Amino acid sequence: MLAFLRNHPRAVDRGLTILIGLSTVVSADDPEGFEWWLVSLVALASLLVRHRNPTITFAAGGTASLLHLAMGNDLKPVDVVALIGLFSVAAWGSRRRSAGLLAAGLLVAGAWSFYASEANTRTPVPMPPRIIVIDRLAPVATDADDHQVQDWGGFPAIGLSLGVAWLAGLNTRQRRIRLSVLEQRAADLERERDTQAALAVAAERGRISRELHDVVAHALSVVVLQAQGAQAELDRRPERSREALDAIVDTGRTALSEIRRLLGALGQDEPEWEPRPGAERLPRLAADIRSAGTPVEFRVEGEPRPLPSTVDLAAYRIVQEALTNVLKHAGPAASVTIVMRYGPGTLEIEVTDDGVAAEPASGTGHGLEGMRERVNVLGGTFDAGPRPERGFAVRATLPS
C-alpha cells in the first residue's frame, strides 16, 4: 500500500482533494456564500499541484483560511490545505524555504489573533462582524454577543498545528533521505559485488591460461625431444626407441590429466582427476626431462616442509617453465641444475643451465613474464637472465 502511494503521487493528490472536498460539503451546515465556496475551490485545486510546487498549495491554503476568517466564518476541513502545503514544502522543498513559510504563517496567525482580541474591546465591533476570538483573555460574551463568536481556536491552536505540520514534513524528509542513502549504498554494494565477480572471473581465466600454457608447452617440448630421440635410434637400437615412445605416452597422459583438471575447475560439479602438482612432484619432473636426453641434477637444501598450496603450485610451475625454456633455447648439449633451498620463512628456487644463453621471448602472461607474475602475486622476488660464464639462470624467492 505504501509503495503504491509513493509510486502514484498524483492519485494521492486527487484522493486528498476529493476527501477534503466531501468533508467540507458535509460540514458546511450554514449558508457560506458564493465567495466562500470560490475561495475553497481555489484551495482544493492547489492540492493537485502539491508534489510539483508545494509552495503554491501552502500559499493558496493559507490565503483561503485567512479569507474565511475575514468573512466571519469558522474554520472548516478545507482550511487544512494550508497545513498540508506546509508539510509538503518541509518534506520535498528546501529547508530554508519551509522555515520561512512557517515563520510567515505564525506571523499572520499572531497578527490575526491580536486583531481579533482587540475587536473584543471596541464598540461597535469593527467590520467584518463576528471577529471575537475564543480566548481566556477575551471578555466573556453576553447572550447578545453569542452570534458574534467565531470559533477558530486562537493563536495557540493555529501555531501548534503549523509547528506539527512542519516537524512532520521534516521527519518525512529525513526518512526519505535515509532511505535514498540506503538504496544508493545497496546499489553500490551490488555494483561492487558484480565488479569483484568479474575481476575474479578474469583472474581465474588468466590463471587457467597460464596453467594451460605451462602444461602444454612443457609436454610438447618433452614429446618433441623424445620423438626426435626415438627417430634417431629407430634403426640402431629399437629398444631405446621403445623407451622414448613409452616416455611420450606417459608425458601425454600426464599433460591430458592436468588439462582435464584445469578445465574441470571451470565447473563446480566437475571432479578433479588429479591433485594439483607441487614441490613433491619435482623429482618426477626432473626424471622426465632426464629421460628426454637432457642431464638434470636436482638438489634440495635445508629441511623440506609442507608449503602453502599457492606457493607449492607456483614452485612447481616456475621449475616446469624454466625447464621448458631450457629444452627450447639452451641447445642439445645443455645440462640443468635445479636447487630447492628451504630457508626460515622462505623458499628459494634456482634453475641454471650451461647451454646457449639465449633469453626466450616473452609473451603476455607466458614465459618469463608469467613466472614473474606468479612470484609478484605471492609477494616474492624474481630474477632471470644470462649467467656470466655460460647459460641462463632463473631465481625466485617465495614466502613460505
Backbone torsions as a table, in degrees:
resi	resn	phi	psi	omega
1	MET	NA	-48.3	178.8
2	LEU	-63.1	-37.5	178.2
3	ALA	-63.8	-39.0	178.1
4	PHE	-63.5	-43.0	180.0
5	LEU	-64.5	-38.0	178.4
6	ARG	-68.6	-35.0	-176.1
7	ASN	-85.1	-11.4	-178.4
8	HIS	-131.4	69.3	-177.2
9	PRO	-65.3	-34.1	-179.3
10	ARG	-66.5	-38.3	177.0
11	ALA	-63.5	-37.8	177.2
12	VAL	-63.0	-43.1	179.9
13	ASP	-63.8	-41.4	178.3
14	ARG	-64.7	-41.6	179.2
15	GLY	-62.1	-42.7	177.0
16	LEU	-61.9	-42.6	-179.7
17	THR	-60.2	-46.3	-179.6
18	ILE	-66.0	-44.5	-177.5
19	LEU	-63.1	-48.1	-178.8
20	ILE	-67.9	-36.7	178.0
21	GLY	-63.1	-45.7	178.6
22	LEU	-64.6	-40.9	178.4
23	SER	-62.3	-37.6	179.0
24	THR	-66.9	-42.0	179.7
25	VAL	-62.8	-42.6	-179.0
26	VAL	-65.7	-38.9	-175.8
27	SER	-83.2	-11.4	-177.8
28	ALA	-81.7	80.8	-177.7
29	ASP	-84.2	-22.9	178.9
30	ASP	-97.7	152.5	174.8
31	PRO	-66.9	111.6	-173.3
32	GLU	-86.6	-27.1	179.8
33	GLY	101.4	157.2	-176.6
34	PHE	-63.7	-41.8	-178.1
35	GLU	-61.6	-41.3	-179.1
36	TRP	-61.3	-45.4	-179.7
37	TRP	-67.3	-35.3	178.7
38	LEU	-64.2	-45.3	178.2
39	VAL	-63.2	-39.4	179.8
40	SER	-65.0	-40.2	178.5
41	LEU	-63.7	-38.2	177.7
42	VAL	-63.4	-42.3	179.1
43	ALA	-64.0	-42.8	178.7
44	LEU	-64.3	-39.7	-179.8
45	ALA	-64.1	-29.7	-179.5
46	SER	-67.7	-19.4	177.1
47	LEU	-65.5	-25.2	-178.0
48	LEU	-69.8	-18.2	178.2
49	VAL	-110.7	21.2	-173.5
50	ARG	-61.6	-43.4	-177.7
51	HIS	-76.4	-31.1	-178.6
52	ARG	-80.6	-40.4	-179.2
53	ASN	-147.6	82.5	-177.0
54	PRO	-66.4	-20.2	178.7
55	THR	-63.1	-38.4	177.8
56	ILE	-62.6	-41.4	179.5
57	THR	-61.4	-45.2	179.8
58	PHE	-65.4	-44.1	-178.9
59	ALA	-63.8	-44.0	180.0
60	ALA	-67.2	-43.1	179.3
61	GLY	-65.7	-43.2	178.9
62	GLY	-64.7	-41.9	178.0
63	THR	-63.8	-40.7	178.9
64	ALA	-62.6	-42.9	179.8
65	SER	-63.6	-42.2	179.4
66	LEU	-64.3	-40.7	178.8
67	LEU	-67.1	-36.6	176.8
68	HIS	-61.0	-42.1	178.2
69	LEU	-67.6	-40.0	179.7
70	ALA	-65.9	-28.3	176.5
71	MET	-77.4	-5.5	178.8
72	GLY	86.3	20.5	-179.5
73	ASN	-102.7	155.9	173.6
74	ASP	-75.5	161.7	178.0
75	LEU	-74.1	139.1	-177.9
76	LYS	-119.9	174.5	178.3
77	PRO	-54.8	-29.4	-179.3
78	VAL	-63.4	-25.1	-177.0
79	ASP	-75.0	-6.3	175.1
80	VAL	-73.9	-9.5	178.8
81	VAL	-57.3	-37.3	179.5
82	ALA	-61.9	-41.0	178.6
83	LEU	-66.6	-40.9	177.9
84	ILE	-62.6	-39.7	178.7
85	GLY	-64.3	-42.4	178.8
86	LEU	-65.8	-41.1	175.7
87	PHE	-58.0	-43.5	-177.1
88	SER	-68.2	-38.2	177.7
89	VAL	-64.5	-43.1	179.8
90	ALA	-67.2	-31.5	-176.4
91	ALA	-80.9	-37.8	-172.5
92	TRP	-121.8	-15.8	178.7
93	GLY	-92.5	-168.8	178.7
94	SER	-77.6	148.6	-178.7
95	ARG	-65.9	-37.7	-179.3
96	ARG	-64.6	-41.5	179.7
97	ARG	-66.0	-41.7	-179.4
98	SER	-64.0	-39.0	177.6
99	ALA	-65.4	-38.7	177.5
100	GLY	-64.4	-41.9	178.9
101	LEU	-67.8	-36.6	176.0
102	LEU	-61.4	-45.1	179.5
103	ALA	-62.3	-41.3	178.9
104	ALA	-64.0	-42.2	178.5
105	GLY	-62.6	-43.0	178.2
106	LEU	-64.9	-37.8	179.2
107	LEU	-64.4	-44.8	179.6
108	VAL	-65.1	-44.1	179.1
109	ALA	-62.0	-40.5	178.1
110	GLY	-65.6	-40.9	178.9
111	ALA	-64.2	-40.9	179.7
112	TRP	-68.2	-38.7	177.9
113	SER	-61.7	-42.4	178.3
114	PHE	-64.6	-43.3	-179.4
115	TYR	-63.6	-42.1	-178.7
116	ALA	-69.3	-36.0	178.1
117	SER	-66.7	-39.3	178.3
118	GLU	-63.3	-30.9	-178.1
119	ALA	-66.1	-22.6	-179.3
120	ASN	-68.5	-26.0	-173.4
121	THR	-99.3	3.5	-174.5
122	ARG	-111.9	138.7	178.2
123	THR	-128.4	127.8	-6.2
124	PRO	-71.7	166.0	179.8
125	VAL	-65.1	130.9	-178.1
126	PRO	-68.9	157.4	178.0
127	MET	-78.7	148.8	-3.2
128	PRO	-71.2	163.7	-176.6
129	PRO	-76.2	175.8	175.7
130	ARG	57.2	40.2	176.5
131	ILE	-105.3	64.5	177.9
132	ILE	-119.1	119.5	-174.9
133	VAL	-85.5	142.1	174.7
134	ILE	-80.4	103.1	-173.4
135	ASP	-151.6	143.6	179.2
136	ARG	-64.5	-27.9	-179.3
137	LEU	-78.1	-15.8	-178.3
138	ALA	-80.4	150.0	177.4
139	PRO	-62.2	150.8	179.6
140	VAL	-70.0	129.5	-178.1
141	ALA	-75.0	143.7	174.8
142	THR	-86.1	172.9	178.5
143	ASP	-60.5	-31.4	-179.5
144	ALA	-72.4	-21.1	-177.2
145	ASP	-97.8	3.6	-176.6
146	ASP	-60.2	-35.6	-178.5
147	HIS	-70.6	-11.9	-179.6
148	GLN	-95.3	-2.9	-177.4
149	VAL	-74.7	129.3	178.5
150	GLN	-113.0	115.8	-175.0
151	ASP	-91.2	97.1	177.9
152	TRP	-129.5	1.8	170.0
153	GLY	94.8	-20.1	179.8
154	GLY	82.4	173.9	-176.6
155	PHE	-62.7	-39.6	-179.9
156	PRO	-58.2	-42.8	-179.1
157	ALA	-67.6	-43.9	-179.8
158	ILE	-66.6	-43.8	-179.9
159	GLY	-63.1	-42.4	178.4
160	LEU	-64.2	-41.0	179.4
161	SER	-62.9	-44.1	178.3
162	LEU	-63.7	-42.0	179.6
163	GLY	-64.0	-42.4	179.2
164	VAL	-64.9	-41.8	178.9
165	ALA	-62.2	-40.5	-179.7
166	TRP	-67.5	-44.5	179.5
167	LEU	-65.3	-38.6	177.3
168	ALA	-63.3	-39.5	177.3
169	GLY	-65.0	-41.5	177.4
170	LEU	-62.7	-40.5	178.5
171	ASN	-62.8	-41.9	176.6
172	THR	-63.2	-38.9	179.1
173	ARG	-62.8	-47.0	-179.6
174	GLN	-64.3	-39.5	178.8
175	ARG	-64.3	-40.8	179.0
176	ARG	-65.3	-39.0	178.9
177	ILE	-65.0	-42.6	178.8
178	ARG	-62.7	-42.9	178.5
179	LEU	-63.3	-39.5	178.9
180	SER	-64.3	-40.9	178.5
181	VAL	-64.2	-42.7	179.5
182	LEU	-64.7	-41.0	177.9
183	GLU	-64.5	-40.9	178.8
184	GLN	-65.4	-39.8	179.0
185	ARG	-65.1	-40.4	178.2
186	ALA	-64.5	-40.6	178.1
187	ALA	-65.1	-40.1	178.4
188	ASP	-64.1	-41.5	178.8
189	LEU	-64.4	-37.7	178.7
190	GLU	-66.8	-42.3	177.1
191	ARG	-64.1	-40.8	178.8
192	GLU	-63.4	-40.0	178.4
193	ARG	-63.3	-43.1	178.4
194	ASP	-63.9	-39.3	179.5
195	THR	-65.6	-43.6	178.6
196	GLN	-63.0	-38.3	178.2
197	ALA	-64.7	-41.7	178.7
198	ALA	-64.5	-41.0	177.8
199	LEU	-64.9	-38.6	178.4
200	ALA	-64.3	-40.5	178.1
201	VAL	-63.8	-43.9	179.5
202	ALA	-63.4	-41.6	178.9
203	ALA	-64.6	-39.8	178.9
204	GLU	-65.7	-39.4	177.2
205	ARG	-63.5	-41.6	177.2
206	GLY	-63.2	-40.9	178.9
207	ARG	-63.3	-45.2	-180.0
208	ILE	-64.6	-37.1	177.9
209	SER	-61.8	-44.4	179.2
210	ARG	-64.9	-41.8	-179.5
211	GLU	-62.0	-45.4	-179.6
212	LEU	-62.9	-40.7	178.7
213	HIS	-60.8	-45.8	-177.9
214	ASP	-63.2	-44.8	-177.2
215	VAL	-65.6	-50.5	-174.6
216	VAL	-68.0	-45.1	-178.0
217	ALA	-62.3	-43.7	-179.8
218	HIS	-65.3	-47.3	-177.5
219	ALA	-62.3	-43.6	-179.1
220	LEU	-66.8	-37.4	177.8
221	SER	-62.2	-44.7	178.5
222	VAL	-64.6	-42.6	-179.2
223	VAL	-61.7	-44.4	-179.3
224	VAL	-62.4	-44.3	-179.8
225	LEU	-65.1	-42.5	178.2
226	GLN	-63.5	-40.8	179.4
227	ALA	-65.3	-39.7	177.5
228	GLN	-63.8	-41.9	177.9
229	GLY	-64.4	-41.9	178.5
230	ALA	-63.2	-39.2	179.1
231	GLN	-65.5	-37.8	-179.4
232	ALA	-70.3	-32.6	-176.5
233	GLU	-97.9	4.1	-172.9
234	LEU	-60.0	-44.4	-177.0
235	ASP	-83.7	-37.8	-174.3
236	ARG	-82.7	-48.3	-177.6
237	ARG	-132.6	86.2	-177.8
238	PRO	-59.9	-30.7	-178.4
239	GLU	-64.9	-34.0	176.4
240	ARG	-68.1	-34.7	177.0
241	SER	-64.7	-38.7	178.7
242	ARG	-64.6	-38.6	177.8
243	GLU	-63.8	-40.8	179.2
244	ALA	-64.8	-39.8	178.5
245	LEU	-66.1	-38.2	175.7
246	ASP	-61.9	-40.1	178.0
247	ALA	-64.5	-37.5	177.5
248	ILE	-62.5	-42.7	179.4
249	VAL	-62.5	-45.7	-179.8
250	ASP	-62.1	-43.5	179.3
251	THR	-63.2	-43.3	179.2
252	GLY	-62.9	-42.3	179.5
253	ARG	-64.8	-41.8	178.7
254	THR	-62.8	-43.1	179.3
255	ALA	-63.8	-43.2	178.5
256	LEU	-62.0	-39.2	179.1
257	SER	-62.5	-43.7	-179.8
258	GLU	-68.9	-36.9	177.9
259	ILE	-64.9	-41.7	177.1
260	ARG	-61.5	-41.1	179.4
261	ARG	-63.1	-42.8	-179.8
262	LEU	-65.5	-45.0	179.8
263	LEU	-69.4	-31.9	177.0
264	GLY	-66.7	-23.7	177.8
265	ALA	-66.7	-17.1	178.9
266	LEU	-73.2	-21.9	178.9
267	GLY	-118.0	132.5	-176.1
268	GLN	-68.3	-26.5	-176.3
269	ASP	-87.7	-4.8	-177.5
270	GLU	-83.1	131.7	177.2
271	PRO	-76.3	157.2	175.5
272	GLU	-89.2	123.9	-178.1
273	TRP	-69.8	-29.6	-173.9
274	GLU	-153.6	143.2	179.4
275	PRO	-64.1	160.5	179.4
276	ARG	-60.5	140.6	176.5
277	PRO	-70.8	150.1	179.0
278	GLY	-146.3	-163.8	-175.6
279	ALA	-63.8	-27.4	-179.4
280	GLU	-67.3	-16.8	179.7
281	ARG	-96.5	0.9	-179.8
282	LEU	-64.8	-39.4	176.0
283	PRO	-58.5	-39.1	176.7
284	ARG	-65.5	-39.3	177.3
285	LEU	-62.6	-42.5	178.0
286	ALA	-63.6	-37.8	178.8
287	ALA	-65.5	-37.1	178.0
288	ASP	-62.7	-43.9	179.5
289	ILE	-66.3	-38.6	179.0
290	ARG	-62.7	-39.5	179.6
291	SER	-69.8	-20.2	177.4
292	ALA	-79.8	-4.8	175.8
293	GLY	108.5	0.2	179.2
294	THR	-102.8	119.2	179.1
295	PRO	-61.5	130.4	-179.1
296	VAL	-130.7	128.8	173.3
297	GLU	-110.5	126.2	-178.8
298	PHE	-116.8	122.7	-178.3
299	ARG	-127.7	144.7	174.5
300	VAL	-120.7	123.1	178.8
301	GLU	-113.5	138.0	-176.1
302	GLY	89.4	-178.1	-177.2
303	GLU	-93.1	114.0	178.5
304	PRO	-61.4	145.4	-179.7
305	ARG	-146.5	159.9	176.8
306	PRO	-61.9	138.6	-178.1
307	LEU	-109.8	153.1	171.0
308	PRO	-56.6	147.7	-173.8
309	SER	-57.2	-39.8	-178.9
310	THR	-68.0	-40.8	178.4
311	VAL	-68.3	-39.5	-179.7
312	ASP	-60.3	-47.9	179.4
313	LEU	-66.1	-41.7	-179.2
314	ALA	-62.9	-40.2	179.4
315	ALA	-61.0	-44.5	179.5
316	TYR	-63.4	-45.5	-176.9
317	ARG	-67.2	-35.8	179.0
318	ILE	-64.2	-47.6	178.2
319	VAL	-63.6	-41.7	-179.6
320	GLN	-61.4	-45.8	-179.4
321	GLU	-66.9	-39.0	178.3
322	ALA	-63.1	-40.7	177.4
323	LEU	-67.2	-36.6	177.0
324	THR	-62.0	-41.5	178.2
325	ASN	-65.6	-34.7	176.6
326	VAL	-62.8	-47.0	-179.4
327	LEU	-62.2	-33.9	-177.2
328	LYS	-80.5	-38.7	-164.1
329	HIS	-121.9	-16.8	-172.2
330	ALA	-82.4	-15.9	-180.0
331	GLY	97.6	164.6	-173.9
332	PRO	-71.9	-21.2	-175.3
333	ALA	-97.3	10.5	-175.1
334	ALA	-79.8	149.9	171.5
335	SER	-122.1	156.1	-172.6
336	VAL	-125.8	143.9	174.3
337	THR	-124.4	125.2	178.6
338	ILE	-113.2	126.0	179.3
339	VAL	-123.8	124.2	173.0
340	MET	-108.6	112.5	-172.9
341	ARG	-113.8	110.3	-179.8
342	TYR	-89.3	114.3	177.4
343	GLY	-112.1	179.5	178.3
344	PRO	-68.3	103.2	178.2
345	GLY	80.9	4.2	-179.2
346	THR	-138.8	159.4	172.3
347	LEU	-128.3	118.6	179.0
348	GLU	-101.1	131.9	179.6
349	ILE	-118.1	130.6	179.7
350	GLU	-137.3	121.3	177.6
351	VAL	-123.4	115.3	-178.5
352	THR	-125.7	151.8	175.5
353	ASP	-137.1	164.9	-180.0
354	ASP	-115.4	28.5	-180.0
355	GLY	-89.9	-155.7	179.2
356	VAL	-72.1	126.0	-175.4
357	ALA	-81.1	62.9	178.2
358	ALA	-100.7	117.5	-178.3
359	GLU	-71.9	126.0	-179.7
360	PRO	-67.1	145.7	178.5
361	ALA	-67.9	138.3	-178.5
362	SER	-98.9	142.1	174.9
363	GLY	-116.1	171.0	-177.9
364	THR	-67.0	114.2	177.5
365	GLY	79.1	2.8	-177.5
366	HIS	-124.4	173.4	175.0
367	GLY	59.6	-140.1	-179.7
368	LEU	-61.2	-37.0	179.3
369	GLU	-64.9	-38.3	177.1
370	GLY	-63.9	-41.8	177.5
371	MET	-64.1	-43.3	-179.5
372	ARG	-62.5	-39.2	179.3
373	GLU	-66.1	-40.3	177.0
374	ARG	-58.7	-46.1	-177.5
375	VAL	-67.2	-42.7	-178.2
376	ASN	-63.4	-37.8	179.3
377	VAL	-60.9	-35.8	-178.9
378	LEU	-86.2	-1.8	179.0
379	GLY	81.0	25.9	179.5
380	GLY	-102.3	-167.1	178.4
381	THR	-122.5	149.9	-176.6
382	PHE	-140.9	140.7	177.7
383	ASP	-148.6	137.2	179.1
384	ALA	-148.8	139.6	178.1
385	GLY	172.3	172.9	179.7
386	PRO	-63.9	146.6	176.3
387	ARG	-83.3	150.7	-179.0
388	PRO	-61.2	-39.6	-175.8
389	GLU	-81.8	-54.0	-177.9
390	ARG	-173.7	146.2	174.6
391	GLY	90.6	-161.8	-172.5
392	PHE	-135.7	149.9	-178.3
393	ALA	-133.3	140.2	174.0
394	VAL	-124.2	124.4	-179.1
395	ARG	-130.0	133.7	178.9
396	ALA	-140.9	142.0	176.1
397	THR	-122.4	122.0	-177.5
398	LEU	-117.1	139.7	174.3
399	PRO	-71.2	135.5	-177.5
400	SER	-136.2	NA	NA
